[in-house]
Amino acid sequence: ADYARSVVDRRSTSRYYIFLGGNLITWRSKKQNVVARSSAEAEFKAIAQGICEGLWMKIILDDLKVKYEGLIKLFCDKNSAISIAHNPIQHDRTKHIEIDRHFIKEKLDSELIITAHVPTRLQVADVFTKGLSATRFQELNDKLEMIDIHLPT
């Protein structure tokens, strides 16, 4: 999530993408419905939305009889959000994100997801929400391995 990026209403934008077998199958970039009071809160809202989408994709794959035994691997560029997700102790500074934290912790404990830190410079989701230089855009786009299906071969 990009914390309070909108200069009009200071709402953050959640973004996530899901790969299956190395292929991008879905992505989303959406302004959050409420103003986040911290960058961790904005990140937790994005993480929770991404987890819901990932769990929904597992149901779709199951309905289609596609075998997928792996965990949902969640990459996050905020170490503080990863730490709070794994930490069962609630602090006054994190009470405002309690519901999302409990949801994420439940999915971690049930081993439906795992978390991994990805450095900000490698966060591919930035291509969906941030104004990037042409070079940076191309670098991230190359990591997604997206192609223009309308170009003649």
KANOR-V433458 format. One line per field, one symbol per residue. phi: phi as a letter, one per 20 degrees, with the letter a starting at -180 (. if undefined). A space follows every 50 residues. Layout:
BEGIN
phi: ???
END
This chain:
BEGIN
phi: .dflffffcleedebbbcdcmndfdabbcbfffcefebffffffffffff fgfffffffffffemefbefefedecedgffffffeefeedgfdgfdgff fffffgfffeleccdbecggfdfffgfecdfdfgffgfgffffflecefe ffe
END
